[in-house]
């Protein structure tokens, strides 16, 4: 599994409403629909997270500590 960056982890914390991998994938996919082309950094970040989430299983997702960190 690819490691998540600091920014990716924080994005997942924001959209991890129901606490499941599939729920997070759905929330990020929905949010992505509202992004504009000039929001390329957020588009790229979201795409990277979605790719990594789709490449892992639920057990690996459950081992993630999705607690927001505001300082690097």
N, CA, C and O atoms as a GROMACS GRO file, in nm:
protein
  288
    1UNK      N    1   0.084  -0.118   0.000
    1UNK     CA    2   0.000   0.000   0.000
    1UNK      C    3   0.088   0.123   0.000
    1UNK      O    4   0.189   0.128   0.070
    2UNK      N    5   0.051   0.222  -0.077
    2UNK     CA    6   0.123   0.348  -0.077
    2UNK      C    7   0.092   0.425   0.050
    2UNK      O    8  -0.022   0.425   0.098
    3UNK      N    9   0.193   0.490   0.104
    3UNK     CA   10   0.170   0.574   0.221
    3UNK      C   11   0.100   0.702   0.179
    3UNK      O   12   0.117   0.751   0.067
    4UNK      N   13   0.021   0.754   0.269
    4UNK     CA   14  -0.050   0.878   0.243
    4UNK      C   15   0.035   0.995   0.292
    4UNK      O   16   0.103   0.986   0.394
    5UNK      N   17   0.030   1.105   0.217
    5UNK     CA   18   0.101   1.225   0.259
    5UNK      C   19   0.022   1.295   0.369
    5UNK      O   20  -0.093   1.261   0.397
    6UNK      N   21   0.085   1.393   0.430
    6UNK     CA   22   0.021   1.476   0.533
    6UNK      C   23  -0.107   1.538   0.478
    6UNK      O   24  -0.212   1.534   0.543
    7UNK      N   25  -0.099   1.595   0.358
    7UNK     CA   26  -0.214   1.660   0.297
    7UNK      C   27  -0.325   1.561   0.265
    7UNK      O   28  -0.443   1.591   0.283
    8UNK      N   29  -0.287   1.443   0.218
    8UNK     CA   30  -0.387   1.339   0.188
    8UNK      C   31  -0.458   1.294   0.314
    8UNK      O   32  -0.580   1.275   0.314
    9UNK      N   33  -0.383   1.277   0.422
    9UNK     CA   34  -0.445   1.234   0.548
    9UNK      C   35  -0.545   1.338   0.597
    9UNK      O   36  -0.655   1.304   0.641
   10UNK      N   37  -0.508   1.465   0.588
   10UNK     CA   38  -0.600   1.570   0.633
   10UNK      C   39  -0.725   1.576   0.546
   10UNK      O   40  -0.835   1.597   0.597
   11UNK      N   41  -0.710   1.559   0.415
   11UNK     CA   42  -0.826   1.556   0.327
   11UNK      C   43  -0.919   1.440   0.365
   11UNK      O   44  -1.041   1.456   0.369
   12UNK      N   45  -0.862   1.325   0.393
   12UNK     CA   46  -0.943   1.209   0.433
   12UNK      C   47  -1.014   1.235   0.564
   12UNK      O   48  -1.129   1.194   0.582
   13UNK      N   49  -0.948   1.303   0.658
   13UNK     CA   50  -1.011   1.335   0.786
   13UNK      C   51  -1.134   1.423   0.766
   13UNK      O   52  -1.235   1.405   0.833
   14UNK      N   53  -1.123   1.517   0.674
   14UNK     CA   54  -1.234   1.610   0.649
   14UNK      C   55  -1.356   1.537   0.592
   14UNK      O   56  -1.470   1.570   0.628
   15UNK      N   57  -1.334   1.441   0.504
   15UNK     CA   58  -1.445   1.377   0.432
   15UNK      C   59  -1.481   1.238   0.484
   15UNK      O   60  -1.562   1.169   0.422
   16UNK      N   61  -1.423   1.195   0.593
   16UNK     CA   62  -1.446   1.061   0.646
   16UNK      C   63  -1.566   1.058   0.739
   16UNK      O   64  -1.554   1.024   0.857
   17UNK      N   65  -1.682   1.094   0.686
   17UNK     CA   66  -1.802   1.106   0.767
   17UNK      C   67  -1.851   0.978   0.830
   17UNK      O   68  -1.881   0.976   0.950
   18UNK      N   69  -1.859   0.871   0.753
   18UNK     CA   70  -1.915   0.747   0.810
   18UNK      C   71  -1.808   0.650   0.858
   18UNK      O   72  -1.841   0.546   0.914
   19UNK      N   73  -1.681   0.683   0.838
   19UNK     CA   74  -1.573   0.600   0.891
   19UNK      C   75  -1.539   0.477   0.811
   19UNK      O   76  -1.462   0.392   0.857
   20UNK      N   77  -1.596   0.463   0.690
   20UNK     CA   78  -1.566   0.346   0.608
   20UNK      C   79  -1.488   0.387   0.484
   20UNK      O   80  -1.497   0.501   0.438
   21UNK      N   81  -1.414   0.294   0.430
   21UNK     CA   82  -1.338   0.320   0.308
   21UNK      C   83  -1.431   0.352   0.192
   21UNK      O   84  -1.408   0.448   0.119
   22UNK      N   85  -1.535   0.273   0.176
   22UNK     CA   86  -1.629   0.297   0.065
   22UNK      C   87  -1.704   0.429   0.083
   22UNK      O   88  -1.732   0.498  -0.015
   23UNK      N   89  -1.737   0.464   0.206
   23UNK     CA   90  -1.803   0.591   0.233
   23UNK      C   91  -1.712   0.709   0.201
   23UNK      O   92  -1.757   0.810   0.148
   24UNK      N   93  -1.585   0.695   0.235
   24UNK     CA   94  -1.489   0.801   0.205
   24UNK      C   95  -1.468   0.816   0.056
   24UNK      O   96  -1.460   0.928   0.004
   25UNK      N   97  -1.460   0.704  -0.014
   25UNK     CA   98  -1.448   0.707  -0.161
   25UNK      C   99  -1.568   0.780  -0.221
   25UNK      O  100  -1.553   0.864  -0.310
   26UNK      N  101  -1.687   0.748  -0.172
   26UNK     CA  102  -1.809   0.812  -0.223
   26UNK      C  103  -1.809   0.962  -0.194
   26UNK      O  104  -1.844   1.042  -0.281
   27UNK      N  105  -1.770   1.000  -0.072
   27UNK     CA  106  -1.769   1.141  -0.034
   27UNK      C  107  -1.668   1.220  -0.118
   27UNK      O  108  -1.697   1.331  -0.162
   28UNK      N  109  -1.549   1.164  -0.138
   28UNK     CA  110  -1.447   1.233  -0.218
   28UNK      C  111  -1.488   1.242  -0.365
   28UNK      O  112  -1.463   1.342  -0.432
   29UNK      N  113  -1.551   1.136  -0.414
   29UNK     CA  114  -1.597   1.137  -0.553
   29UNK      C  115  -1.705   1.243  -0.573
   29UNK      O  116  -1.705   1.313  -0.674
   30UNK      N  117  -1.795   1.254  -0.477
   30UNK     CA  118  -1.900   1.356  -0.483
   30UNK      C  119  -1.838   1.496  -0.475
   30UNK      O  120  -1.874   1.583  -0.555
   31UNK      N  121  -1.747   1.518  -0.382
   31UNK     CA  122  -1.684   1.649  -0.367
   31UNK      C  123  -1.609   1.687  -0.494
   31UNK      O  124  -1.611   1.803  -0.535
   32UNK      N  125  -1.543   1.591  -0.555
   32UNK     CA  126  -1.462   1.616  -0.675
   32UNK      C  127  -1.547   1.673  -0.789
   32UNK      O  128  -1.498   1.753  -0.869
   33UNK      N  129  -1.672   1.632  -0.796
   33UNK     CA  130  -1.761   1.680  -0.902
   33UNK      C  131  -1.781   1.831  -0.899
   33UNK      O  132  -1.811   1.892  -1.002
   34UNK      N  133  -1.763   1.893  -0.782
   34UNK     CA  134  -1.787   2.036  -0.766
   34UNK      C  135  -1.662   2.121  -0.783
   34UNK      O  136  -1.670   2.243  -0.778
   35UNK      N  137  -1.547   2.058  -0.803
   35UNK     CA  138  -1.424   2.134  -0.820
   35UNK      C  139  -1.414   2.191  -0.960
   35UNK      O  140  -1.457   2.128  -1.057
   36UNK      N  141  -1.358   2.308  -0.969
   36UNK     CA  142  -1.336   2.374  -1.098
   36UNK      C  143  -1.199   2.336  -1.152
   36UNK      O  144  -1.112   2.291  -1.077
   37UNK      N  145  -1.179   2.356  -1.280
   37UNK     CA  146  -1.051   2.322  -1.343
   37UNK      C  147  -0.935   2.399  -1.284
   37UNK      O  148  -0.822   2.349  -1.281
   38UNK      N  149  -0.959   2.519  -1.236
   38UNK     CA  150  -0.850   2.598  -1.178
   38UNK      C  151  -0.811   2.552  -1.037
   38UNK      O  152  -0.715   2.603  -0.980
   39UNK      N  153  -0.885   2.458  -0.983
   39UNK     CA  154  -0.851   2.399  -0.854
   39UNK      C  155  -0.769   2.272  -0.874
   39UNK      O  156  -0.798   2.168  -0.815
   40UNK      N  157  -0.667   2.283  -0.958
   40UNK     CA  158  -0.591   2.166  -1.001
   40UNK      C  159  -0.517   2.098  -0.886
   40UNK      O  160  -0.502   1.976  -0.886
   41UNK      N  161  -0.470   2.175  -0.789
   41UNK     CA  162  -0.400   2.113  -0.676
   41UNK      C  163  -0.493   2.022  -0.597
   41UNK      O  164  -0.456   1.911  -0.561
   42UNK      N  165  -0.614   2.071  -0.570
   42UNK     CA  166  -0.711   1.990  -0.496
   42UNK      C  167  -0.761   1.872  -0.580
   42UNK      O  168  -0.784   1.764  -0.527
   43UNK      N  169  -0.776   1.894  -0.709
   43UNK     CA  170  -0.813   1.784  -0.798
   43UNK      C  171  -0.707   1.674  -0.795
   43UNK      O  172  -0.739   1.555  -0.783
   44UNK      N  173  -0.582   1.714  -0.806
   44UNK     CA  174  -0.473   1.616  -0.805
   44UNK      C  175  -0.464   1.544  -0.671
   44UNK      O  176  -0.444   1.422  -0.667
   45UNK      N  177  -0.481   1.618  -0.562
   45UNK     CA  178  -0.477   1.558  -0.430
   45UNK      C  179  -0.591   1.458  -0.413
   45UNK      O  180  -0.570   1.347  -0.364
   46UNK      N  181  -0.709   1.497  -0.454
   46UNK     CA  182  -0.826   1.409  -0.443
   46UNK      C  183  -0.807   1.283  -0.528
   46UNK      O  184  -0.837   1.173  -0.482
   47UNK      N  185  -0.759   1.299  -0.649
   47UNK     CA  186  -0.735   1.184  -0.736
   47UNK      C  187  -0.632   1.088  -0.676
   47UNK      O  188  -0.646   0.967  -0.686
   48UNK      N  189  -0.528   1.144  -0.615
   48UNK     CA  190  -0.426   1.061  -0.553
   48UNK      C  191  -0.484   0.980  -0.437
   48UNK      O  192  -0.456   0.861  -0.423
   49UNK      N  193  -0.564   1.046  -0.355
   49UNK     CA  194  -0.627   0.978  -0.241
   49UNK      C  195  -0.721   0.868  -0.291
   49UNK      O  196  -0.719   0.756  -0.241
   50UNK      N  197  -0.803   0.901  -0.390
   50UNK     CA  198  -0.897   0.801  -0.443
   50UNK      C  199  -0.824   0.680  -0.499
   50UNK      O  200  -0.866   0.566  -0.477
   51UNK      N  201  -0.716   0.702  -0.569
   51UNK     CA  202  -0.639   0.590  -0.625
   51UNK      C  203  -0.585   0.500  -0.514
   51UNK      O  204  -0.592   0.378  -0.523
   52UNK      N  205  -0.531   0.561  -0.410
   52UNK     CA  206  -0.476   0.484  -0.298
   52UNK      C  207  -0.585   0.411  -0.222
   52UNK      O  208  -0.567   0.295  -0.183
   53UNK      N  209  -0.698   0.476  -0.200
   53UNK     CA  210  -0.809   0.412  -0.128
   53UNK      C  211  -0.864   0.292  -0.206
   53UNK      O  212  -0.895   0.189  -0.148
   54UNK      N  213  -0.874   0.308  -0.337
   54UNK     CA  214  -0.925   0.199  -0.419
   54UNK      C  215  -0.826   0.083  -0.426
   54UNK      O  216  -0.865  -0.030  -0.455
   55UNK      N  217  -0.699   0.110  -0.400
   55UNK     CA  218  -0.597   0.007  -0.405
   55UNK      C  219  -0.575  -0.066  -0.274
   55UNK      O  220  -0.492  -0.156  -0.267
   56UNK      N  221  -0.649  -0.029  -0.172
   56UNK     CA  222  -0.634  -0.096  -0.043
   56UNK      C  223  -0.763  -0.167  -0.005
   56UNK      O  224  -0.869  -0.142  -0.064
   57UNK      N  225  -0.754  -0.254   0.092
   57UNK     CA  226  -0.875  -0.323   0.138
   57UNK      C  227  -0.926  -0.257   0.265
   57UNK      O  228  -0.861  -0.169   0.322
   58UNK      N  229  -1.043  -0.300   0.309
   58UNK     CA  230  -1.106  -0.239   0.427
   58UNK      C  231  -1.023  -0.258   0.553
   58UNK      O  232  -1.019  -0.170   0.638
   59UNK      N  233  -0.957  -0.372   0.566
   59UNK     CA  234  -0.875  -0.397   0.686
   59UNK      C  235  -0.759  -0.298   0.694
   59UNK      O  236  -0.729  -0.247   0.802
   60UNK      N  237  -0.694  -0.271   0.583
   60UNK     CA  238  -0.585  -0.173   0.582
   60UNK      C  239  -0.639  -0.034   0.613
   60UNK      O  240  -0.574   0.043   0.684
   61UNK      N  241  -0.755  -0.001   0.561
   61UNK     CA  242  -0.816   0.130   0.589
   61UNK      C  243  -0.845   0.145   0.737
   61UNK      O  244  -0.823   0.252   0.794
   62UNK      N  245  -0.894   0.041   0.800
   62UNK     CA  246  -0.928   0.047   0.942
   62UNK      C  247  -0.805   0.069   1.030
   62UNK      O  248  -0.818   0.116   1.143
   63UNK      N  249  -0.688   0.036   0.980
   63UNK     CA  250  -0.564   0.057   1.056
   63UNK      C  251  -0.514   0.202   1.048
   63UNK      O  252  -0.426   0.241   1.124
   64UNK      N  253  -0.570   0.280   0.956
   64UNK     CA  254  -0.530   0.420   0.945
   64UNK      C  255  -0.581   0.499   1.065
   64UNK      O  256  -0.691   0.475   1.115
   65UNK      N  257  -0.500   0.592   1.111
   65UNK     CA  258  -0.543   0.681   1.219
   65UNK      C  259  -0.585   0.812   1.156
   65UNK      O  260  -0.503   0.900   1.131
   66UNK      N  261  -0.712   0.824   1.131
   66UNK     CA  262  -0.764   0.944   1.064
   66UNK      C  263  -0.802   1.050   1.167
   66UNK      O  264  -0.920   1.078   1.192
   67UNK      N  265  -0.699   1.106   1.224
   67UNK     CA  266  -0.713   1.215   1.319
   67UNK      C  267  -0.643   1.336   1.259
   67UNK      O  268  -0.524   1.328   1.228
   68UNK      N  269  -0.712   1.446   1.241
   68UNK     CA  270  -0.651   1.560   1.172
   68UNK      C  271  -0.530   1.614   1.247
   68UNK      O  272  -0.532   1.628   1.369
   69UNK      N  273  -0.426   1.644   1.173
   69UNK     CA  274  -0.306   1.707   1.228
   69UNK      C  275  -0.291   1.840   1.157
   69UNK      O  276  -0.290   1.847   1.034
   70UNK      N  277  -0.280   1.945   1.234
   70UNK     CA  278  -0.273   2.077   1.175
   70UNK      C  279  -0.131   2.131   1.166
   70UNK      O  280  -0.107   2.234   1.104
   71UNK      N  281  -0.038   2.062   1.228
   71UNK     CA  282   0.103   2.099   1.219
   71UNK      C  283   0.180   1.984   1.158
   71UNK      O  284   0.158   1.868   1.194
   72UNK      N  285   0.271   2.017   1.064
   72UNK     CA  286   0.351   1.911   1.003
   72UNK      C  287   0.461   1.872   1.096
   72UNK      O  288   0.541   1.784   1.065
   0.00000   0.00000   0.00000
